[in-house]
Amino acid sequence: MRPKRVIVSVLLFSAAPLASSGCFVDDDPAPEVDDMDVNAPKELLALRTELLEAQPEAALTAMAHFRPLCDADGYPLVGNVANKVQTTGLQPSQFCAEVRKRE
């Protein structure tokens, strides 16, 4: 005689309904803050934004304008900006590397 088989029903949960309800989604994520940016003056952060928006050739020709982003040895005083979207300009580390090459 064959043994009887027992069918057990299993309830599977999907993460999609929970994600759409907002349980796992952060609607207002906090931007990443670089340790260097915490103590940086707002003027330098504004200058960094201007550098990111400028064309690289224009930024390098206006090196004196963007030079306050680097210390006396040519190293950045503000952190890079991590963007998922490619920016047209230079990151502060790239700009300061060019400063070190030229000085």
N, C-alpha and C positions, 0 to 999 in steps of 0.2 A: 504494500500500500504506500502511496506517495504522501509525503508530508504536505499539509496545507500551507499555502503561501499567504502571507499577510501583506496587504498593500498599505503603505503608510503615506499619507498625503503630506506634502511639504509645501510650505508657503515661502516663496522667494520674494525678497524685498528688492526693489530697484532704487538706486540713488537718484534717478532722474526726477521723480515727483518731489522728493525732499529738496533737491537743489532748486527746483522751480518755485518752491514755497519760500525760499530765502533762508533755509536753515544752514546751508553751507556757504552761501554766497555773501561776501562782504561788499555791500553796495558802495561804501565810502572807505576804500582802503587808505591807510595812512601812507604818504610817500616815504620812500626810503631816505633816511637822513644819514649822510656820510659824517663820520666823526669830525672831519676837518670843517664841515659846514656849520657845526653847532656854534663854534666860536668865531666864525668868519663875519666880518662886517657886511652889512646889507649892500653897501656900495660894490664890494667885490663880487657878491652873488649876482647883482644886476649886471656887472661887467662880464661875468662868465656867461650869462644869458645872451648878452650882445655878441660875445665871441662865438657862441654856438650858432647864432643866426647869421653871422657874417660869412662870406665866401672865404675859403682858406687863403687865397692869394691876397685878398684885400686885408685880411687880418695880419698877414705877415708883412705887408707894406706899411701898415699902421702899427708896427710893433711897439712903438713908444706909448701908444694909447692903451694897449692891452698889457704892457709890461708890469703894472701893479699886481697882476694875478700871480706873479712869480716872486720868490724871495731873492735876496742878494746873490745867492748861488745859482739861481735859475730853476728852482724847484717850486711846484705849485703850492699856493697858499689855500686853495679851495679844491675840493674833490671833483672828480669827473661826474657827469650826469649819466646815469644808466637809463637809456631810452630804448624802447622796443622799436621805435620808428627811427630810421636813419636820419640824422641831422646833416645839414650841409656844411656846417662849420667845424672848427677844430675843438677837441676836448682840451681842458687846461693842461693836462699832462703832455699832449702833443705840441701845444704851443710852447710850453716851457722847455721842451726838448729842443725845439728850434732856437729858442733864446740861448740855451747852453751851447749849441753848435756855433752860433754867430758871435758870441761874446768871448 
